């Protein structure tokens, strides 16, 4: 029997509840499809930081390297640990160390879910560059605390980084409806974004079967709201992709459905799968967190691991659950109720 080893990082707040829920569903799917999942849980979180002064141990990256994939719940507890500390201490180092440069986020309405738009059907895959761009971490502050204080944040765009994320986008478009929206702000950012546009045009010549449209990010944001059905695959830089995917989550009914994958396309290191709703301290421990985004992320993980039958079954079980009205109204159904319904649909 094939076994897949998964590193589980539940993290903070509702991350613990939704990770446990998703793991139960994934184990059930694995049992039905004849393969095994072994999970090893790590306590890395803001609580861990309070106890040790680090978000993860010094050898954390090497510890994770031996796993087939990582399932992350949520990280953050801003009342005790600044988000800038928790993000740069755990999530970003994992993405960069394992070259998880393709952050993929699906946006569509699940059966029974009513979004805020008039559009009844859309299916968007947003691909966000995940390791450089505006979140490179290059910069600093000088003369802190004085009237002469200066803060510098430098965006880093490399030819290798831009070309590989755009190529990934083109390849994804080929497997879908053959349309790619490349997002920049090249009218205002005349170096990095003009550079991105140039590479888009260069690659477009290699992918003559893909219809390519370049958008300024503000125009694309408007299109996601006014005509989401016109979009297929979106490729964007780290910052623009981060913002646009929050719009995507909103139009698909909310962050409770916001699944994501941090992909290392050449599989030289493990990829990481996570919901993007955050740790939600205001509802932590109430047992009402919607686990669907994490379960959906788990389905993306199974697909990445080659267990496509299991991934498809999990997605059908999610759709059967929301079609019954479960998990479609925030706070109405408990985490356990939604999870039990997904497992019942699997069975």
Buried (B, 14 or more C-beta within 10 A) or exposed (E): EEEBBBBBBBBBBBBBBBBBBBBBBBBBBBBBBEBEBEBEBBEBBBBBBEEEEBBBEEEBBEBBBEBBBBBBBBBBBBEBBEEEBBBBBBBBBBBBBBBBBBBBBBBBBBEBBEBEBEBEEBBBBBBBBBBBBBBBBEEEEEEEEEEEEEEEEEBBBEEEBBBBBBBBBBBBBBEBBBBBBBBBBBEEBEEBBBBBBEBBEEBBEEBEEBBBBBBBBEEBBEBBEEEBEBBBBBBBBBBBBBBBBBBBBBBBBBBBBBBBBBBBBEEEBBBBBBBBBBBBBEBBEEEBBBBBBBBBBBBBBBBBBEBEBBBBBBBBBBBBBBBBBBBBBBEEBBBBBBBBBBBEBBE
